[in-house]
Amino acid sequence: MPAQSSPKKSFFLDRDGVINVEKDYLYRIEDFEFIDGIFELCQAAEESDYRLIIVTNQSGIARGYYTEQQFIDLMSWVKDVFAKRGITIADVFFCPHHPIHGTGHYRGDCTCRKPKPKMLLDAAKKHNLDLSESILVGDKSSDIKAGQAAGLKTTALVGTGHSVSEADKKAADIYASSLLELKTILFPGTIPTE
């Protein structure tokens, strides 16, 4: 048999504060603003044989600010924007729960909300990923903790979303103030697209 089933490495991305400008409970296309450098970073990751997967907490669903379908529709549009640039987002995993502010069945201490690693573990099962060769990019300590709990090779914290403390920076394997800086650190051999 050909070695098609060998595990792949993944490039996990948080959404808000990494892919798009952090805005409270974002669910409308007209409010979505891509962060400078996201396409260049993802293109470099894909060229380096990483599978791109988004993992995002979405407590706005739990709080009743928008529905799962509205979130799915927005992410379908996001994937299309990437696809038009020749970049494939392989999948999107999201946690719609919140332990305190959730309503109905969305309220509770779930196993998927970061810093818990379930979204990463589920992605690994579904896509046959080698987590020990994978990278996560986030803008909060909960992202970094989830990546570490899942046994990822590299956790990268970026200063493009939430404000980060010195302790947060030290907890991550890599800290970069911008996505283009992170691209230079992670993929120094890639050719700039400009």
C-alpha positions in Angstrom: 0.0 0.0 0.0 1.2 3.5 -0.7 2.1 5.6 2.4 -0.9 7.9 2.0 -2.1 7.2 5.5 1.0 8.5 7.2 0.0 11.3 9.7 0.1 14.9 8.5 1.3 17.9 10.4 -1.2 20.7 11.1 -1.0 24.5 11.4 -3.8 25.3 13.9 -5.1 28.9 14.0 -7.3 30.6 16.5 -9.7 32.9 14.8 -10.5 36.1 16.6 -7.3 38.1 17.1 -5.3 35.9 14.7 -7.2 35.6 11.5 -9.4 38.6 12.0 -9.3 41.8 14.0 -10.7 41.1 17.5 -14.3 42.4 17.7 -16.8 41.3 20.4 -18.9 38.4 19.2 -18.3 38.8 15.5 -20.7 37.0 13.2 -21.3 39.2 10.2 -19.3 39.3 7.0 -19.4 43.1 6.9 -17.7 43.3 10.3 -14.9 40.8 9.4 -11.5 42.4 8.9 -8.5 40.2 8.1 -5.3 40.9 10.1 -2.3 42.0 8.0 0.0 39.0 7.2 -2.6 36.2 7.7 -2.6 35.2 4.1 1.2 35.3 3.8 1.6 33.2 7.0 -0.9 30.6 5.9 0.5 30.4 2.4 4.0 29.8 3.9 2.6 27.1 6.2 0.8 25.4 3.4 3.9 25.5 1.2 5.7 23.8 4.1 3.1 20.9 4.0 1.0 21.9 7.0 -2.7 21.3 6.9 -4.5 24.5 8.0 -7.2 24.1 10.6 -9.1 26.7 12.6 -9.9 26.0 16.3 -12.0 28.7 18.0 -14.0 29.3 21.1 -17.3 30.9 20.1 -19.2 31.7 23.4 -21.3 34.2 21.4 -23.4 31.1 20.4 -23.8 30.1 24.0 -24.8 33.6 24.9 -27.4 33.7 22.2 -25.8 36.6 20.2 -25.7 34.5 17.0 -26.5 31.0 16.0 -24.3 28.0 15.0 -25.6 28.4 11.5 -24.6 32.1 11.3 -21.1 31.1 12.5 -20.9 28.3 9.9 -22.1 30.6 7.1 -19.4 33.2 8.1 -16.7 30.6 8.2 -17.8 29.3 4.8 -17.2 32.8 3.4 -13.8 33.0 5.2 -12.7 29.7 3.7 -13.8 31.0 0.2 -11.7 34.1 0.7 -8.6 31.9 1.5 -9.5 29.6 -1.4 -9.5 32.6 -3.9 -5.9 33.2 -2.8 -5.0 29.6 -3.4 -5.0 28.6 0.3 -7.0 25.7 1.7 -8.5 25.8 5.1 -9.0 22.1 5.7 -11.5 22.4 8.6 -13.0 24.5 11.3 -13.5 23.3 14.8 -15.5 25.4 17.3 -16.7 25.3 20.8 -20.2 26.9 21.2 -20.3 26.5 25.0 -19.7 28.6 28.0 -19.6 27.3 31.6 -21.4 30.4 33.1 -22.9 32.6 30.5 -24.4 29.9 28.2 -28.1 29.4 27.7 -29.8 26.0 27.5 -27.7 23.1 26.4 -24.8 25.5 25.6 -24.2 26.2 29.2 -21.9 23.8 31.0 -18.3 22.8 31.6 -17.6 21.2 28.3 -14.5 19.4 27.2 -13.9 21.4 24.0 -13.5 25.0 25.2 -9.9 26.0 25.1 -7.7 25.8 27.2 -8.9 22.2 27.0 -7.4 20.4 24.0 -10.5 18.4 22.7 -10.8 20.4 19.4 -7.2 19.7 18.6 -7.5 16.0 19.5 -10.7 15.7 17.5 -9.0 17.3 14.5 -6.1 14.9 14.9 -8.5 11.9 14.8 -10.5 13.2 11.9 -7.5 14.3 9.7 -4.9 11.8 10.8 -2.6 14.4 12.2 0.7 14.1 14.0 0.3 16.5 16.8 3.9 16.2 17.8 4.8 17.8 14.5 2.1 20.4 14.5 2.0 24.2 15.4 -0.7 26.3 17.0 -1.0 30.1 16.6 -3.1 32.0 19.2 -3.4 35.4 20.8 -4.3 34.2 24.4 -2.9 32.0 27.1 -5.9 29.6 26.7 -4.7 28.9 23.1 -1.2 28.2 24.3 -2.4 25.9 27.1 -4.6 24.0 24.7 -1.7 23.4 22.3 0.5 22.3 25.2 -2.1 19.9 26.6 -2.5 18.4 23.1 1.3 17.8 22.9 1.9 20.1 19.9 5.5 20.6 18.7 5.2 24.4 18.8 2.9 27.0 20.4 3.1 30.5 19.0 1.6 33.5 20.7 1.0 36.7 18.6 0.4 40.2 19.8 -2.3 40.8 17.2 -5.4 40.4 19.4 -5.7 40.4 23.2 -3.0 42.1 25.2 -0.5 39.6 26.4 1.6 39.6 29.6 5.3 38.8 29.9 4.3 35.5 31.6 2.1 34.6 28.6 5.0 35.3 26.2 7.3 33.1 28.2 4.7 30.3 28.4 4.6 30.0 24.6 7.4 28.5 22.5 7.5 31.6 20.3 6.2 35.1 20.6 5.8 37.5 17.7 4.2 40.9 17.7 2.9 40.5 14.1 1.9 37.7 11.8 4.6 38.7 9.3 7.2 38.5 12.1 5.9 35.0 13.0 6.1 33.9 9.3 9.8 35.0 9.3 10.5 33.0 12.5 8.6 29.9 11.5 9.2 29.8 7.7 12.4 31.8 7.1 13.0 30.1 3.7 9.7 31.1 2.2 9.7 33.8 -0.5 7.7 36.9 0.3 4.6 37.3 -1.9 5.0 41.1 -2.3 
